[in-house]
Amino acid sequence: MGEDKFTKCMLDNGVDLNAGGTPDDEGGDGTSQGTTSPADQQTQQEALAKCRQFLPDGGAPKPLGEEALQQAREFAKCMRDKGVEYPDPDPNALGGEGVTPIPEGIDVNDPATREIMADCSRQTGGAVPGGSR
């Protein structure tokens, strides 16, 4: 399969988007974050700055659609019902269709929080903040 311009640019700048695991490789709950070293994060940020021009709309994320916003609200309510201080999503958040950012203060590396997030994801149709459905 051929590479698109963005993927090739990222690879040329030291980031192989096809290498390594994805959140789904680590249990399928899509909540994996914070596993990239600071040096790798820096390389990724620099490559993205150079390659963003090859993304649709320059990589600018779209606001949440109504369906995604409703799912995110249900997810937030589920989290609160399970004891996690989790705010409702910002309807103006630019996460992209089907993607909402994880609110500040939520420790996605805590196993208990990850389990609650996975449970709420199952209950709300697979919506997981920080990832796509």
Summary of the structure (lengths in Angstrom):
residues: 133
radius of gyration: 16.0
end to end distance: 24.2
largest distance: 46.6
contacts: 323
relative contact order: 0.17
helix: 47%
strand: 0%
